């Protein structure tokens, strides 16, 4: 009797192939990086190992005769309201391996998505809307500390000394994705797009490859707990510095880039030996209080001659408003708040799906707290974590954000299909892999072009939404929660978001 591992039967996807349409071109075999398809020369047939399929859609996309369909495995466990299929599969996997289940991307559980329970106000008769095709609309955004007031001399010149600012042509930036978690071609795509768009991209905690220093004016360099790639040259290469305290997909824990991903270029940039694991501790070992954070903020400002704004990135957690207040008083110029739908290259599934809070609630709470304390002007807020479209961005700014970070949607623009296998380093679309052959699947010129197209389209939609509200400047929308209404939310949820029920 042939032995079959019964647990291989509990796979998620089935590769269906129409043999009448299949021409045995073997495109599906060469395109799949997970070994889900193979060619039998003796029978001149292509077969599939369904338990290897991750649902990335690479084979079906590149099949020239469209003979392949990827469908969910129709085999299902007995229905049980408590034990869902994914609970059972995870349990079996851990019983067989004794390991922690790792996954990629952000929280995909069906928690309430507040973006979909908020609607935007529009002007009608008494307050006419603005046509963005015929009248100027201002999306320019300034990130950094603002003074309490501006003083001018007799000639009308501003005499108040202004803190350094990041100037964005549109209130969207590319969030932290480290070199190593994504490959060089993707980093270059994002850097090129940022330069063309007049916005910024974030290096993540993996340092900045020397070849990308030319994009420094559009780069935010990150200083994380592992201090990978951090040097005076690196800090001065960017337009701003971000201290990473937490991440929405895994609040309270550190990062881990497996050694097999640490190839020569990544080794040089991160300043670690080839093939060694890059482990970022959960805490910064020199930060155990707001006072400690203040020391690091001013050390970085000293290292860059007070010429660059310093941001602090935190995960959205239950007491995020109090934490943000302390960070603002510690001297940060920008606070980035990452919600639990924010993506990641690798995180324990148990943590990704059960820790943190949504971006929507966090931004509203922080904006309100800083306004109550009279320090809202002293820091800019950047919202991150699961932005899918332009309307999400408009709602985030109305809740109190100055700008937003996007990462998952940026990777999707380059080709990602959200198969959540980033941690395996075998990305079939050539994004979250450092394999030399797979990485070639991303062309930096095409990647940058698609990213520019995406942000351009979103920016035009934002102008349309501003116009229908009778607003001609993004600054007038910031924290203007009266332009939002809730639908299908409880009184407590409306209060947390600081918005009114629709119809009121």
C-alpha positions in Angstrom: 0.0 0.0 0.0 1.3 3.4 -0.9 1.7 5.8 2.0 -0.2 9.1 1.8 0.2 11.8 4.4 -3.5 12.4 5.3 -2.7 16.0 6.3 -1.7 16.9 2.7 -5.3 16.4 1.8 -6.4 19.5 3.8 -5.2 22.0 1.2 -6.9 25.3 0.3 -6.9 25.3 -3.5 -7.4 23.0 -6.5 -5.8 23.5 -9.9 -8.4 22.7 -12.5 -7.1 22.1 -16.0 -9.1 21.7 -19.2 -7.1 19.1 -21.1 -8.8 19.8 -24.3 -7.5 23.4 -24.2 -4.0 22.5 -22.7 -1.3 22.7 -25.4 1.5 21.3 -23.0 3.5 24.6 -23.3 4.6 24.1 -19.7 4.2 27.8 -18.9 2.4 26.8 -15.7 5.3 24.6 -14.8 7.9 27.3 -15.3 5.9 30.1 -13.8 4.9 28.3 -10.5 7.6 28.8 -7.9 5.9 26.6 -5.4 6.0 23.3 -7.3 2.3 23.0 -7.8 2.6 21.9 -11.5 4.8 19.3 -13.2 5.1 17.8 -16.6 5.1 14.0 -17.2 7.1 13.4 -20.4 6.1 9.7 -20.7 2.4 10.6 -20.7 2.8 14.1 -22.3 0.5 15.5 -19.6 0.8 18.2 -17.0 -0.3 17.3 -13.5 -0.8 19.4 -10.4 0.2 18.9 -6.7 -2.8 20.8 -5.3 -1.4 20.8 -1.7 1.5 23.0 -3.0 -0.8 25.6 -4.6 -0.9 28.9 -2.7 -3.6 30.6 -4.9 -1.2 33.2 -6.3 -2.9 32.9 -9.8 0.5 33.1 -11.6 -0.1 29.9 -13.7 -3.7 30.8 -14.7 -2.6 34.4 -15.6 0.1 33.2 -17.9 -1.7 30.2 -19.5 -1.9 31.2 -23.2 -5.1 29.1 -23.7 -6.8 30.0 -20.4 -7.1 26.3 -19.6 -6.4 26.7 -15.9 -8.7 27.8 -13.1 -7.7 28.0 -9.4 -10.7 27.2 -7.2 -11.1 26.7 -3.5 -10.9 23.1 -2.4 -14.5 21.9 -2.3 -13.7 19.3 0.3 -14.7 20.8 3.7 -14.8 19.7 7.3 -18.1 19.1 8.9 -19.7 22.4 9.7 -19.0 23.7 13.2 -19.7 27.2 14.4 -16.8 27.1 16.7 -14.2 25.1 14.7 -13.8 26.8 11.3 -11.8 25.1 8.6 -8.8 27.4 9.2 -8.8 26.6 12.9 -8.6 22.9 12.2 -5.9 23.2 9.5 -3.7 25.4 11.7 -4.1 22.9 14.6 -3.1 19.9 12.4 -0.1 21.9 11.0 1.2 22.7 14.5 0.6 19.2 15.7 2.8 18.0 12.9 5.6 20.6 13.2 5.6 22.0 16.7 6.2 25.4 15.2 4.6 28.8 15.2 2.4 29.5 12.1 3.9 32.3 10.1 2.0 34.3 7.5 2.2 37.5 5.5 0.2 40.6 4.9 -2.3 42.1 7.4 -5.2 41.0 9.4 -7.7 39.3 7.1 -10.4 38.5 9.7 -13.9 39.8 9.3 -13.7 42.5 11.9 -15.8 45.6 11.3 -14.3 47.7 8.5 -15.2 51.2 9.6 -14.3 52.7 6.2 -17.3 50.9 4.8 -19.5 52.3 7.6 -18.7 55.9 6.9 -20.1 58.1 4.1 -19.0 61.5 2.9 -21.1 64.6 3.0 -21.8 66.5 -0.3 -22.9 70.1 -1.1 -26.1 70.9 -2.8 -28.0 74.2 -3.2 -26.9 76.5 -0.4 -23.2 75.6 -0.4 -22.2 74.9 -4.0 -19.7 72.3 -4.9 -16.5 73.0 -6.8 -15.6 71.6 -10.2 -12.0 70.3 -9.9 -11.6 70.3 -13.7 -12.2 74.1 -13.9 -11.0 75.4 -10.5 -7.7 74.8 -8.7 -7.6 72.1 -6.0 -4.7 72.0 -3.6 -3.4 68.6 -2.4 0.0 69.8 -1.3 0.7 68.6 2.2 3.3 69.7 4.8 4.4 67.1 7.4 6.3 68.4 10.4 6.0 70.6 13.5 4.0 73.8 13.0 4.5 76.9 15.2 1.7 78.2 17.5 1.6 81.4 15.4 3.5 83.2 12.6 5.2 86.5 13.2 6.0 88.9 10.3 8.0 92.0 9.9 6.8 95.3 8.4 7.5 94.0 4.9 5.3 91.0 5.4 8.1 88.5 5.5 7.8 85.6 8.0 10.2 85.9 10.8 9.2 82.9 12.8 11.7 80.1 12.5 10.0 77.1 10.9 10.8 73.5 11.7 11.9 71.3 8.8 9.0 69.9 6.8 8.3 67.2 4.3 6.4 68.6 1.3 4.1 66.2 -0.5 2.4 67.0 -3.8 -0.4 64.6 -2.7 -1.1 63.3 0.8 0.0 59.7 0.1 3.4 58.0 0.8 4.8 54.5 0.4 5.1 52.8 3.7 8.1 51.0 5.2 9.1 47.9 3.2 12.6 46.8 3.9 15.2 45.7 1.4 15.3 42.0 2.0 11.6 41.6 2.7 11.1 43.0 -0.9 13.9 42.8 -3.5 15.9 45.6 -5.1 13.7 45.9 -8.2 10.7 46.6 -6.1 12.6 49.1 -3.9 13.7 50.9 -7.1 10.1 50.9 -8.5 8.9 52.6 -5.3 11.8 55.1 -5.2 11.3 56.0 -8.9 7.6 56.5 -8.5 8.1 58.7 -5.4 10.4 61.0 -7.3 8.0 61.3 -10.2 5.0 62.0 -7.9 6.7 64.4 -5.5 6.1 62.2 -2.5 8.2 59.9 -0.2 8.9 56.3 0.3 10.2 54.6 3.4 13.2 52.3 3.4 11.9 50.1 6.3 14.4 48.7 8.7 16.7 47.2 6.1 18.9 50.2 5.2 19.2 52.0 1.9 21.2 50.4 -1.0 23.9 52.8 -2.2 22.5 52.7 -5.7 19.3 54.3 -4.4 20.9 57.2 -2.6 20.1 59.3 -5.7 16.5 59.2 -4.6 17.4 60.5 -1.1 15.3 63.7 -1.4 12.2 61.5 -1.6 13.3 58.9 1.0 12.4 58.4 4.6 15.1 56.4 6.3 14.1 54.2 9.2 15.9 53.5 12.4 14.5 50.3 14.0 15.5 48.2 17.1 18.1 46.2 15.1 19.7 49.4 13.8 20.4 47.5 10.5 22.2 49.7 8.0 22.1 52.8 10.3 25.1 55.1 9.9 25.7 58.9 9.7 25.8 58.6 5.9 22.5 56.7 5.9 20.8 59.2 8.2 21.9 62.1 6.2 21.0 60.5 2.9 17.2 60.7 3.4 14.8 63.6 3.7 13.5 62.5 7.1 14.1 59.8 9.7 11.6 57.4 11.2 12.0 55.6 14.5 10.1 52.3 14.3 8.7 51.4 17.7 5.9 49.1 16.5 4.1 47.7 13.4 0.4 47.2 13.0 0.6 43.6 11.8 2.6 42.5 14.9 2.5 45.1 17.8 4.9 44.4 20.6 7.2 41.9 18.8 10.3 42.4 16.7 11.2 41.4 13.1 13.0 38.5 11.6 14.5 38.2 8.1 15.5 34.6 7.5 19.2 34.0 6.6 18.3 32.5 3.3 17.0 35.9 2.2 20.2 37.6 3.3 22.2 37.6 0.0 25.2 39.7 -0.9 23.5 43.1 -1.6 21.2 42.8 1.5 24.2 41.7 3.6 26.1 44.9 2.5 23.2 47.2 3.1 22.2 45.8 6.5 25.8 45.4 7.6 25.5 41.8 8.6 27.2 38.6 7.3 25.7 36.8 4.3 23.3 34.0 5.3 22.7 35.2 8.8 19.3 35.8 10.3 18.5 39.5 10.7 16.6 39.7 14.0 15.2 42.9 15.3 14.4 42.8 19.1 10.9 43.5 20.3 11.9 46.7 22.1 14.7 49.2 21.4 17.2 48.3 24.1 17.8 51.9 24.8 14.1 52.9 25.0 12.1 52.1 28.1 10.3 55.4 28.6 9.2 58.6 26.8 12.4 60.2 28.2 14.5 57.5 26.6 12.7 58.1 23.3 13.3 61.8 23.6 17.0 61.2 23.9 17.0 59.1 20.6 14.9 61.7 18.8 17.3 64.5 19.7 20.4 62.3 19.0 19.1 61.8 15.5 18.3 65.5 15.1 21.9 66.3 16.3 23.3 63.7 13.8 21.5 65.5 10.9 22.1 69.1 12.1 18.4 69.6 12.9 17.7 69.7 9.1 15.3 66.8 8.9 12.0 66.0 10.6 12.0 62.9 12.9 9.0 60.6 12.8 8.0 57.9 15.3 6.0 54.9 14.0 3.8 53.0 16.5 1.2 50.3 16.2 -2.4 51.1 16.9 -3.1 49.8 20.3 -5.8 50.5 23.0 -4.0 53.4 24.7 -2.6 54.8 21.5 -3.8 58.4 22.3 -1.9 58.7 25.5 1.2 57.2 23.8 1.0 59.6 20.9 0.7 62.5 23.4 3.9 61.5 25.0 5.7 61.1 21.7 4.6 64.6 20.6 6.0 66.1 23.8 9.2 64.1 23.4 10.0 66.2 20.3 8.8 64.0 17.4 7.7 66.0 14.3 5.6 63.2 12.8 3.7 60.3 14.3 2.9 57.3 12.1 0.1 55.1 13.4 -0.2 51.6 11.9 -3.4 49.7 12.3 -3.9 46.0 12.5 -4.7 45.6 8.8 -1.2 46.8 7.9 0.8 44.4 6.0 4.0 42.6 6.8 6.5 40.2 5.2 6.2 37.7 8.1 4.3 37.6 11.3 3.0 34.9 13.7 -0.6 34.3 12.5 -1.9 34.3 16.1 -0.5 37.8 16.7 -1.5 39.3 13.3 -5.1 38.2 13.7 -5.6 39.1 17.4 -3.5 42.0 18.5 -4.0 45.8 17.8 -6.9 47.9 16.8 -8.1 49.4 13.4 -6.5 52.5 12.0 -9.8 54.4 11.8 -10.4 54.4 15.6 -6.8 55.1 16.4 -6.4 58.2 14.2 -9.7 59.6 15.6 -8.6 59.0 19.2 -5.1 60.5 18.7 -6.3 63.6 16.8 -9.0 64.3 19.5 -6.5 63.9 22.3 -3.9 66.2 20.8 -6.5 68.8 20.1 -7.8 68.6 23.7 -4.2 69.1 25.0 -3.6 72.0 22.6 -0.6 70.4 20.9 -2.1 69.2 17.6 0.0 71.7 15.7 3.2 70.3 17.2 3.1 67.0 15.3 1.7 65.6 12.0 -0.2 62.4 11.9 0.3 59.7 9.2 -2.2 56.9 9.1 -1.2 53.4 7.9 -2.8 50.0 7.7 -5.0 48.7 4.9 -5.8 51.6 2.7 -7.5 50.2 -0.4 -8.7 53.2 -2.4 -9.0 57.0 -2.5 -12.2 57.1 -0.4 -10.4 55.4 2.5 -7.8 58.1 2.3 -10.3 61.0 2.3 -12.1 59.5 5.3 -8.7 59.1 7.2 -7.9 62.7 6.6 -11.3 63.8 7.8 -10.8 61.7 10.9 -7.6 63.6 11.6 -4.7 62.3 9.6 -2.4 64.7 7.7 -1.4 62.0 5.2 -1.4 58.2 4.7 1.1 55.4 4.1 0.3 52.7 1.7 2.2 49.4 1.2 0.0 46.4 0.5 -1.9 48.4 -2.2 1.4 49.5 -3.7 2.6 45.9 -3.9 -0.7 45.0 -5.5 -0.1 47.6 -8.2 3.2 46.0 -9.0 1.5 42.5 -9.2 0.9 41.1 -5.8 -2.2 38.8 -5.5 -2.3 38.6 -1.7 -1.5 34.9 -1.4 0.1 35.7 2.0 3.3 33.6 1.4 5.7 36.5 1.6 7.7 34.8 4.4 8.6 31.8 2.2 10.8 33.9 -0.2 9.4 32.1 -3.3 7.0 34.9 -4.5 5.8 33.9 -7.9 5.3 37.5 -8.9 9.0 38.3 -8.0 8.1 40.8 -5.3 8.9 39.3 -1.8 11.7 37.1 -3.1 15.4 37.7 -3.5 15.9 34.7 -5.8 17.8 36.2 -8.8 15.6 34.6 -11.4 12.3 35.3 -9.7 13.3 38.9 -9.0 13.6 39.5 -12.7 9.8 39.3 -12.9 9.6 42.8 -11.6 10.7 45.5 -14.1 11.5 48.7 -12.1 10.4 50.9 -15.0 7.0 49.1 -15.4 6.6 48.9 -11.6 7.2 52.6 -11.2 4.8 53.4 -14.1 2.0 51.4 -12.5 2.6 53.0 -9.1 2.5 56.5 -10.7 -0.7 55.6 -12.4 -2.3 54.4 -9.2 -1.4 57.5 -7.1 -2.3 59.8 -10.0 -5.8 58.2 -10.3 -6.3 58.3 -6.5 -5.2 62.0 -6.4 -7.7 62.9 -9.1 -10.5 61.1 -7.2 -9.5 62.9 -4.0 -9.9 66.2 -5.9 -13.3 65.1 -7.0 -14.4 64.3 -3.5 -13.0 67.6 -2.1 -14.9 69.4 -4.8 -18.3 67.8 -4.0 -17.8 68.8 -0.4 -17.2 72.4 -1.5 -13.5 72.3 -0.3 -10.6 73.3 -2.5 -7.7 72.4 -0.2 -6.8 69.1 1.5 -5.8 71.2 4.6 -9.4 72.2 5.1 -10.5 68.6 5.3 -8.0 67.5 8.0 -9.8 66.6 11.2 -13.1 67.9 9.7 -15.2 65.0 11.0 -18.4 66.9 10.4 -18.1 65.9 6.8 -18.5 62.2 7.7 -21.5 60.3 8.8 -21.8 56.7 10.2 -24.1 54.0 8.8 -24.8 50.8 10.8 -22.7 51.8 13.8 -23.5 51.7 17.5 -23.6 54.9 19.6 -20.3 53.8 21.2 -18.6 53.3 17.8 -19.9 56.7 16.6 -18.5 58.3 19.7 -15.1 56.6 19.3 -14.8 57.8 15.7 -16.1 61.3 16.6 -18.8 61.3 13.9 -22.6 61.6 13.7 -25.2 59.1 12.6 -26.2 59.5 8.9 -29.3 61.7 8.7 -28.3 63.9 11.6 
